[in-house]
Amino acid sequence: MKEDIVRHFHDERERLNEVVMARADREMKRFWNLDSAVYRDGELPSATKELLGLVASLVLRCDDCVRYHLSRCHELGVTGEQVVEALDVGLVVGGSITIPHVRHAMEFWAALDSR
């Protein structure tokens, strides 16, 4: 069951990205490329950038974005403790309205960890 939420998220994201890219103009494709480029290793390592993306996504209350950054964090070897600390920051910045998103984030992280 837990793995199903991870697989469903990745499958749906891939499918929708294909739909977008089939119709995207140059500007949209450039934005997609910029979004990918900004998370590459630089002065900050990719894992740190993904944690920053996770916090921003939590504060903006975007569950898809939270799941994406959690997936990337997991791929990059971020620990559960590091994720919880990042979620703590997002919770403090975003306030109690982010609690439902923290719940979903914790469930998704647990599913990633059980794979």
C-alpha positions as CSV (number, residue, x, y, z in Angstrom):
1,M,0.0,0.0,0.0
2,K,2.7,2.5,1.0
3,E,4.7,1.8,-2.1
4,D,1.6,2.4,-4.2
5,I,1.5,6.1,-3.2
6,V,5.1,6.5,-4.3
7,R,4.6,4.6,-7.6
8,H,1.4,6.5,-8.3
9,F,3.0,9.8,-7.7
10,H,5.9,9.1,-10.0
11,D,3.8,7.6,-12.7
12,E,1.3,10.5,-12.7
13,R,4.1,13.1,-12.6
14,E,5.8,11.5,-15.6
15,R,2.6,11.2,-17.5
16,L,1.6,14.8,-16.9
17,N,5.1,16.1,-17.8
18,E,4.8,14.3,-21.1
19,V,1.5,16.0,-21.7
20,V,3.0,19.4,-20.9
21,M,6.1,18.9,-23.0
22,A,4.1,17.8,-26.0
23,R,2.5,21.2,-26.0
24,A,5.1,23.4,-24.4
25,D,6.5,26.4,-26.1
26,R,10.2,27.6,-25.8
27,E,9.6,29.7,-22.7
28,M,7.9,26.8,-20.8
29,K,10.7,24.5,-21.8
30,R,13.3,27.0,-20.6
31,F,11.6,27.3,-17.3
32,W,11.6,23.5,-16.9
33,N,15.3,23.5,-17.7
34,L,16.0,26.3,-15.2
35,D,14.0,24.4,-12.5
36,S,16.2,21.3,-13.1
37,A,19.5,23.3,-13.3
38,V,19.0,25.2,-10.0
39,Y,19.0,22.0,-8.0
40,R,22.4,20.8,-9.3
41,D,25.5,20.8,-7.0
42,G,27.0,24.3,-6.8
43,E,28.1,26.3,-3.7
44,L,25.3,24.4,-2.0
45,P,25.1,20.6,-2.5
46,S,22.0,19.2,-4.3
47,A,20.7,17.6,-1.1
48,T,20.7,21.0,0.7
49,K,18.9,22.6,-2.3
50,E,16.3,19.9,-2.2
51,L,15.7,20.5,1.5
52,L,15.3,24.2,0.8
53,G,12.8,23.2,-2.0
54,L,11.0,21.0,0.5
55,V,10.6,23.8,3.0
56,A,9.4,26.3,0.4
57,S,6.9,23.7,-1.0
58,L,5.6,23.0,2.5
59,V,5.1,26.7,3.2
60,L,3.4,27.1,-0.1
61,R,1.3,24.0,0.7
62,C,2.0,22.2,-2.5
63,D,1.7,18.4,-1.8
64,D,3.0,17.4,-5.2
65,C,6.0,19.6,-4.8
66,V,6.6,18.3,-1.3
67,R,6.5,14.7,-2.6
68,Y,8.9,15.6,-5.5
69,H,11.4,17.1,-3.1
70,L,11.0,14.2,-0.6
71,S,11.7,11.8,-3.5
72,R,14.8,13.7,-4.5
73,C,16.0,13.9,-0.9
74,H,15.6,10.2,-0.6
75,E,17.5,9.6,-3.8
76,L,20.3,11.8,-2.6
77,G,20.7,10.1,0.8
78,V,19.1,12.7,3.0
79,T,18.3,11.1,6.4
80,G,14.9,11.0,8.0
81,E,16.2,13.2,10.8
82,Q,17.3,15.8,8.3
83,V,13.9,15.7,6.6
84,V,12.1,16.2,10.0
85,E,14.3,19.2,10.8
86,A,13.5,20.7,7.4
87,L,9.8,20.1,8.0
88,D,10.2,21.7,11.5
89,V,11.4,24.9,9.7
90,G,8.6,24.8,7.3
91,L,6.1,24.3,10.1
92,V,7.4,27.3,12.0
93,V,7.5,29.5,9.0
94,G,4.2,28.4,7.5
95,G,2.3,27.9,10.8
96,S,-0.4,25.4,11.8
97,I,-2.0,25.6,8.3
98,T,0.9,23.4,7.1
99,I,0.1,20.6,9.6
100,P,-2.0,18.6,7.1
101,H,0.8,18.8,4.6
102,V,3.3,17.7,7.2
103,R,1.1,14.6,7.8
104,H,1.1,13.8,4.1
105,A,4.9,14.4,3.9
106,M,5.6,12.0,6.8
107,E,3.4,9.4,5.2
108,F,5.2,9.8,1.8
109,W,8.6,9.7,3.5
110,A,7.7,6.5,5.3
111,A,6.6,5.0,2.0
112,L,9.9,6.0,0.4
113,D,11.8,4.4,3.3
114,S,9.8,1.2,3.1
115,R,10.9,0.6,-0.5
